[in-house]
Amino acid sequence: QVQLVESGGGLVQAGGSLRLSCAAGRFRSMYAVGWFRQAPGKEREFVAAIIWGSAITNYADSVKGRFTIPRHDGRSPVYLQMNSLKPEDTAVYYCAAKTIKGDTWPEWGQGTQVTVSS
């Protein structure tokens, strides 16, 4: 079982930046790490993902050009660099992991709050 711990959330003004970190314990045979978010009253949605130990990434249309997962070196942690933040980015951000290729994300962190003020 992979243990995931997010950090780096906080309060920022619109247009500002934050960097989230996802530390993975017991990360042998990891396949990918993803970032998701859930705003109040809304369903959890996909934000971005990276193949472990690579620069292969995927982003939701709503964050393309603003959020970036830097190239990963095969060691924990995985970062999410968030620039040009908007109030609609306010949510609890979760990292998730999977050890094999597939549609599901079996492992989840506890989440970190990101609040963007207008």
Secondary structure, 3 states (H helix, E strand, C coil): CCEEEEECCEEEECCCCEEEEEEEECCCCCCEEEEEEECCCCCCEEEEEEECCCCCEEECCCCCCCEECCCCCCCCCEEEEECCCCHHHCEEEEEEEECCCCCCCCEECCCEEEEEEC
